[in-house]
Amino acid sequence: MSSVTSANKLKDMATLCKELLVYRNNELEVEMYIQRVTELDKNVLQWAIDLTERNMKRLYETCAWGWNRDRKVEEMTDEGAWYLIAREKNGTLLAFSHFRFDMDFGDPVLYW
C-alpha cells in the first residue's frame, strides 16, 4: 500500500519523463502532457470519454462486462485518475491514456 500511497502523492509526473513527452518525425510533431483528472481541461476530458465510447463500446458489448457509460465515466473521472494526452503542435488532440495507481487483491497495481 505504501507504493500506491506514494505514487498517488505525486504532483507532477511529467518531471519524471520530460524528455519522452515530445515525438517528432518528418511530418508530425506530437507534444504530450500528463495531468490528474482533477486538473484536466473539461473539454479534453469530454473528448477522452467520447473517444472511449466510439472506440470501445462494441468491444465491451461482446464481453461479460457489457457497456455501461455511467460506470465508464465514473472510472475515468475517479479522483485518482491520471491522463497522458497526445496532441499535435497546433493543439489537435490525437490520443490519450488513462491510468491510476491502486490496490488489487492486496497487490499494488497500475491500471493503464
N, C-alpha and C positions, 0 to 999 in steps of 0.2 A: 504494500500500500504506500510505502514511503516514496517509491519511484513515481507512482501516479500522482501523489500529492505534490512532489517537486516539479514534475512536468506541468501540472495544472497551475503552478505559481508563476510560470514563465510569463513575462510581459511582452517581450519582443523576440520571437523565434527567428526572425529574419537575420538577426546578427549572427546566428549560428551557421548560416549557409549563404550569406550575401552574394558571394561570387557565383553561386549556382542559379541565381534568380534572373539572369538575362541569357537569352538564347539568340544567336544571330546566324543567318546564312545569307546567301546572295539576294534572296527575295524577301526575307522576313526578319523582323526583329521583334522578339517577344519579351516583354517585361513580366515578371511575376512578383507577387507580394503575398504575405501571409498575415492574416488577421483573425482575431477571435470573432465569433459571430456577433457578439455584443458591440463590436466596433465596425462591423461591415456595413457599407452603404446599403440601405434598404432596397434600392433598385438592383444592385448586384445580387443580393440575397434572393430577390424575387426571380431574377434571371436564372439563378442556380436551381431553384425549386422547379421552375417551368422546364428547364433543360432536363432535369432528372425525370420529370414526368414524361416528357416526349421520348426520351431515350430508354427508359427503364420500365414503364408501366406494363407493356406487353410481356416482358420477361417475368415480372412479378406475378402477373395474372396466370402464368403457366406453372407456377410452383405452389407449394402448400401454403406459403405465407399470404399469397394474393396481394392485390394492390389496395392500399388504404392511404389515400392522400393525406388525411389529417395526421395519421401516425407518422408518415414520412416527414411531413413538415415539422412535427414535434421533435423528431430525431435530428433534423437538420438545423433546428433552432435551439437545441439544448445548450444551456449556458456554458458547457464545457467544450463546445464545438469550435474547431479552427477551420479556416479555409485557405487553401493555396489557390490563388486566382492568376490565370494567364491572360494577358491582353496584348494586342498589337500596340506599337508605339503611339498610334493615333487614338488609343483608348478602346478600340473594338474588343469586346470580350470574346475569348477563344475557348477557354476550358477552365475547369475547376476541379479541385479535390477537397473533399470534406473529411475531416478526421478528428478523433478525440482520444485522449488517454483515459483508460478506465480499468476496472477490475472485472474479471470474468471467471467465475468458479474459483475464486481465491488467487488467480494469477493476474499480474499486471499485463495489459494488452494495449495495443494501438489499433483502434478501429479506423481503417482507412477506406 
